[in-house]
Amino acid sequence: MIFVEMETVKLSQIVMKWFPDMMPFLKQNELNSLIVLRDGLGILEQDDAMEIIQFSICEHQSSAPLH
């Protein structure tokens, strides 16, 4: 049996670890998004972090009202 340790983090933690220069370009509600990582933040790789950030931005844009 394999034990998987899941961890819930805010998107801001992922951004700060891998892409801190992006912080000013993200909205506060995006940064506060809760992300569940199957194996935790400690082993998250840079490519996976970017994919999570991109998906989170798209999710927030799709729920935004159109003007």
C-alpha positions as CSV (number, residue, x, y, z in Angstrom):
1,M,0.0,0.0,0.0
2,I,1.4,3.4,-1.0
3,F,0.8,6.3,1.4
4,V,0.2,9.6,-0.3
5,E,0.5,12.8,1.8
6,M,-1.8,15.4,0.3
7,E,-1.2,19.1,1.2
8,T,-3.4,22.1,0.7
9,V,-1.6,25.4,0.0
10,K,-2.5,28.8,-1.3
11,L,-1.5,29.6,-4.9
12,S,0.6,32.4,-3.4
13,Q,2.9,29.8,-1.8
14,I,3.5,28.1,-5.1
15,V,4.1,31.4,-6.9
16,M,6.6,32.6,-4.1
17,K,8.5,29.3,-4.3
18,W,8.9,29.2,-8.1
19,F,8.0,32.5,-9.7
20,P,8.1,35.3,-7.2
21,D,8.4,37.9,-10.0
22,M,4.8,37.1,-11.0
23,M,3.3,38.2,-7.6
24,P,2.4,41.7,-8.7
25,F,0.6,40.4,-11.8
26,L,-1.8,38.1,-10.1
27,K,-5.0,39.2,-8.4
28,Q,-5.5,38.7,-4.7
29,N,-8.4,36.2,-5.2
30,E,-6.1,34.2,-7.5
31,L,-3.3,34.2,-5.0
32,N,-5.7,33.1,-2.2
33,S,-6.9,30.1,-4.3
34,L,-6.5,26.8,-2.4
35,I,-4.6,24.2,-4.3
36,V,-4.5,20.5,-3.2
37,L,-1.1,18.9,-4.0
38,R,-1.1,15.1,-4.1
39,D,2.5,14.8,-2.9
40,G,3.0,18.2,-1.2
41,L,4.8,21.4,-2.0
42,G,8.2,19.9,-1.2
43,I,8.4,17.9,-4.4
44,L,6.4,20.1,-6.7
45,E,8.5,20.7,-9.9
46,Q,8.7,24.0,-11.7
47,D,6.8,22.9,-14.8
48,D,4.0,21.5,-12.7
49,A,3.9,24.8,-10.7
50,M,3.5,26.8,-13.9
51,E,0.7,24.5,-15.1
52,I,-1.1,25.0,-11.8
53,I,-0.7,28.8,-12.0
54,Q,-2.0,28.9,-15.6
55,F,-5.0,26.7,-14.7
56,S,-5.8,28.8,-11.7
57,I,-5.7,32.1,-13.8
58,C,-8.0,30.5,-16.4
59,E,-10.4,29.3,-13.8
60,H,-10.7,32.8,-12.3
61,Q,-11.2,34.3,-15.7
62,S,-13.9,31.9,-16.7
63,S,-15.9,32.8,-13.6
64,A,-15.5,36.6,-14.1
65,P,-18.5,38.5,-15.5
66,L,-18.2,39.8,-19.0
67,H,-18.4,43.5,-19.5
